[in-house]
């Protein structure tokens, strides 16, 4: 997930553990962390003051965020749902404390007004700086999970944001033991993964056909290469990628048909649309299958494949095992030639690109950029990039501006007129 780098404060804030005992009680620990010499309370959404001592015995999340950064606002909405669910199931065992990086009091009040948990007062800059330093917070949103017993090795979990995105409420109580359990469950699920147990549940053994009314049995997809397309109508990158994917889908299907191959390729939309009307409108443009709107398996699939952004195309092989989570990138790089997306096929395409690159000019002038561009590769100044022309991912070979970092796919270069005698174009 994207983070924004925060500026380091100039005041030296230090929080020290009590060295008089091997085990620090949760009360003393939270008091040292969250209180000041003039304050022993936290703010609540109702405006009342809550004693820091009330956190004793609880799992506590320190939420570092700010109103001005969109990912914080998006994550806050998700965290509110998790928080409210936990407070209804374990009301006396969990709490969150907001550590603000808002610009001013009005911004703090507005953003905190969307939160149902506690907060350090906006005016207490010393405590907030000390917490940022103690936990080495370099980006927001950041969620630090503290266990009641601070003496244990797993008392501090620093990747709470990732855990919430990946596991949701299942991550509670955010301990090392619980995370190990989740990792083991994931390993077992990967080993036993089939297309049926990915897509079906106790109430549904089908996906939707192209009209949205036809029910296509999931069993009919077994043995095929299947792409799970995580997408939504509101997503701007999706709007750019979907037409390309439709074209590639038709080409792959046509090539397999012309070969008389027993192989087959299918795509299933895993919608992240916000309402049924948007889903119907968006899915109506697509020639493939879909999970029903709002199906519970949608969230399960996003967690299982650790989908952190859309569009995302996960490729499942004929055996039901995952081939790659980078189908979108492979489509962008190799179009229909990417099929069947296996490591062997990708290696073959990479070798082919390397051979083709031998015939490319080393320097070009692209009409969309004022500087000359140099041909680079992964091992020679290049690496993964976002093309400045098509806004899609790229790797291996690229044309790169060494002066300003502008980078494009070789196929996206449009040669500028060669009337500029100062430009050298050569091999």
N, C-alpha and C positions, 0 to 999 in steps of 0.2 A: 504494500500500500504506500502511497506517496506521503512524505512528511515534509514539514517546513522547518528549516534550521532556525533555532531561536538564538537571540543575542544574549550573551552572557552578561549578567549583572555586574556592577562594579563593587558592590558591598560584599565583604567577606562574611557570609553566614555559615556557621558551623553548628552541627548537632552532634553531640557526643553521647555514647551509651554509658550508663552507670557502671563504672568499673568495680563497684563494691560487691557485686554478686554475679555468679556465673549465669543465673537465669534472671532476666528482667521481666517483671510482671507486665501483662498487657496494659494495665493502667499506667504504670510508670513509662512504659515505652511510648504509648500514644500521647501521654502528657508531654513528654520531651519533644516529640515530633510536631504536635499540632497546637500546643499552647504557647503563650508568651508570658513575660513577666507581668503584663497588664491584662491578660486575657486567659481564661480557663474554659472558654465555651466556643461552640461553632454556631453558624447560622443555620436555620431551618427554612424551608420554603414558606412557612407561615409567618416568618419574621421573628419567631421566638428563639431564645438562646438555649442550646442543648449542651450540657456539660460534656467535656471531652471524656470524663470518667465513664459516661454512658456507653462508650465503645468497648469497655472491658469485656473480654471473652468473645468478641466478634471477629469475623473475617472482614477486613476493611480494604476497600479499593481507593487509592488516591488517583483522582482523574485530573490530569493536566490538560487544559484546553483553552480555547479562546473563541469568541464570537466571530472574529474577522476571518477565520480560516474555514472554508467550506467543508473539508473532510471532518473537522471537529463537529460541525453541525450535523452532518450525516451520521457520524458515529454516535452522537448523543441520542438521536432518535432510536437507534437500535438498543443502546444501553438502557434507556428508559424502560423499554419492554422487558428486558432481562431483569432489571432491578425490581420492577413491580411484581413480576412473577415470583421472584425469590422472596420478596417481602411478604407475599401472601402465603408462601409455603414454609419459610423459615424466618419469621418476622424478627426474632430476637438474636439472630446469628450472623447477619450480614448488613453492611453499611458502605456507602460511598461518600467520599469527601472531595468536593470540587476545589482544585488549586488553580486559580484564575490567572490567565495572561491577557486579560481584556485591556483595551486602551484606557478606559476611564470608567467611572462609577456607573454612568448611564448604560454603557455597553455591558458591564457586569450584571447590572440589575435586569436588563433585557434578556440576556442569555441564561442567567441563573433562573429566571422566571420560567424557563422551559424544563427545569430539572426538579425531580422529586426528592433529592437527597440533601445532605448537609454541605456546608461550604466554609472555607476560611474567609473571614471578612476581607473585602477588597482592600481595605486600608492597611492590612498587615503585610507589608512588603517584605519585612525581615523573615517571617516564617516561610513565605512562599519562595523566596530566594534560597533559603537554607534547604528546603525540600528539593528544589530543582538541582542544587549542588549535591546533596546527599545521594540522590538516585541517578545522578548524571543524565538528566533529561535533556536530550539534544533535539527532539522533534515532538510535535503534537499532531494528533491526539496521542496521549500516553496514559496507560492505566497500570499502576503498580499495585499488586495484590499482596497484602500483609496478613499473615496468620496470627492468631491470638498469642501463640507461644513464639516469641521472637528469637529464642535461643536455638531453634532448629535450623538445619541447613536449608530447608525448603521454605523458610518463613517468608521469603520475598520472591514473588514471581513478577518479572519485569515486562513480560510480553503479553499483558492482559488484553490489549486491543486485538492482537492476532488470535488469542484464545476465544474471545467473544465472537469474532467474525467466523472462526472455524468451527467452534463447538457450541456456541450459544450457552444456554443454561446448563447443558450437560457438563460444562467445565467446572461447575461448583463442586467442592469448595476451593478450587484453584490451588490445590496442594500438589506437591511433587508426586505423591502416590496416585492421585486422581489422574494426573496427566499421563503417567505411565500406563494406567488402566486404559485410557482413551487411545493411546498409541498402540497398545496391544490389540484392542478391538479393531482399529484401522488395519493393522497388519493381517489379522484373521479375515477381515472383510475383503481385503485385496486378494488374499490367497484363494478365497472361496467365491470370488466375484464371477457372476454370470450376467448376461444381459437381462435375464428374467428377474433376478433379485435386485438389479439396479432400477428397473423401470416399473415393476409390478408391486402391488401391495395386496392386502387381504380383501380389499373392496374393488380392485380394478386389475384386469389382466390384459388390457388393451391400451393402445394409443389412438389419437384421433387421426382420421384420414384428411385428405386435402380440403374437403368441404367443411370440416369441423363437425360433421354429423355422423360420418362413417366411423365405426369402431374397427380398428385393425388389430388382430391378436398379436401380442408381443411374441408369441411362439413363432409367428411367421417371419420374424426378424432374426431368429437364431441362425447362426452360420454366415451372416452377412457382416460386412464392414459397416459400422454405424457411427455417424457423427452426432454427438450431443451438442446442440447449438444453444448456448446460453446468450440470450439477447432480449431486447425490449424496444418498443417503438419510440420511447422518449430519449433513447441513447443516440447521440449524434454519431459516434464512431460506428455504431451498429447500422445506422442509415446509410453509411458509406460502404460498409463491408457486405451487407446483405445482398445487394444486386450482383456484386462480384461472385458471391458464393452461389447464388442461383444459377448464374452462367456456368460456373465450374461444375456444379451438380449435374446440369443437363449434359455437359460434355463428357463427364465420367460415365454417366448412364448410357450415353450414345456409344461411346467407345466399347464398353463392355457388351452391349447388344450386338454391335457390328462384329465383334470377335466371336460371338456365340459362346461367350464364357459362362461357366456355371457360377462365377462370382457375381456378387451384387453389392451395391452401395446404397445406403439410405441415410437420411438425416432426420433427427427428432428435435423439434424446437422445445427448449426448456425456458419458458417465458418468465421474464422478470417485469412484465407490464403491471401497472398499478391498478387497472380496472379491466373488467370484462370487455367493455367496448373497445379499449385500446388493443387488447389481445386479439379480438375478432378482426379489427381493421388491419393490424400488422400481419397476423397469420394468413389473412386473405390474400396477401401478396406472394405467398410462398408455395412451392410445389411439393413440399415434403410432409412429414408427419409431425405430431405435436403431443406433448403431455397436456391434459386438460388444464385450463386456467385455475390457479390457486391450489393445485394438487399438492399434498404434503410432501411428496417425493422431490419436489423442486428444491426445497431447502436442504433436504438430505443429500441430494446430488451435489449441490453447491458446496456443502461441507465436505463430502467424500472426496471431491476432486479439488478442494481448496481453491475454489473460484473466487478471486479477489477483484475481478474487474470484467466488464463485458464490452464488446463481444468476446466470447471464448468458445473454441471448438475443440471438444475432447473426442478423440477417435478410439472406438472400441473395435477390437479385431473379431474375426469369425469365431474365435474360441471364447469370447466374452471377456477377455482380459484387455486392460488398457494398453493401447499402442503408444499414444502420446497425448499430452494436454496442450500441445502447441500447434493444433491443426490450422488455426488462423494464420500463424506465421508461415507455415508450409504452403498454404494456399497463396499467400502473397508472394512468396519467393518462386514457387514452381508451378502455379496454376494447376490445371488438371493433371500435369505430370507427377504431382505429389502422390497421387493414389498408388499403392494402398497405404502410404504414410509410414511404412515400417522403417526401422533403422537401416536395414540393408538398402532400401530404395533411396533414402535420404543420402546415404554415403555415395551411392551411384550418381545422384544428381549433383552432389558437391564436387565430385571428380569431373563431371561434365562441365560444370561452371568454371572450374579451374582451367580446363583446356580452352574453353571459349574465351576466358579472360586473357589468354596469351595473344589473342588477336585484337584486343581493345587498345586504343591509344592511351598513353600514360598521362597525357594532359589534354583537357578539353575546355572549351569555353561554352558554358550553358547559358542560354538566353534569359533564364530566370535569375541569374546571379552575376554580380559585377566582377568577381575574381575568377581566376582560372582554377579548375578542379583537378586534383591528383587522384589517380587510381590507387586504392589501398585495399588490403586484405586483412583477414583476422591476424595473421602473423606479421603484418607490415604496417602498423599504425591504424588498423581498422578494428572492427568489433561490432557487436549488436548496435543498431541505430534505428531511428525513426526517419524515414525518407521525408525531406522537406517539400517534395512535390506531391506525393500521394498520401502522406501522413500515415503510411503503414510501416510495419516492422521490416527490418532487413538485417542481414548478416553476410558473412563471407566477403564478397567484393562490393565496393562502393566507390563513388566519386566524392572526394572530400576536399573542402576548402581548408587549407592549412592556416589561413589567416583568421578565419572566424568560426570554423567548425561546421559550416553548412555541408550537408551530406545527402546524397541521392542514390537511388538504385541506378545502375548503368542503363537499364531500359527506360528510365524516366528522364534521361538527359535529352534535351532538345538543343542541337548545336546552334550556336549564335552565328550570324553572318561572318564570313572570314575576311571582311574588309579591314579589320583592325590589324595593321602590320606589326603591332607590338606583341601579338599573341602567338605563342608557339604551340602548335598542335603536332605531337609526334608520338611515336611508339616507344 
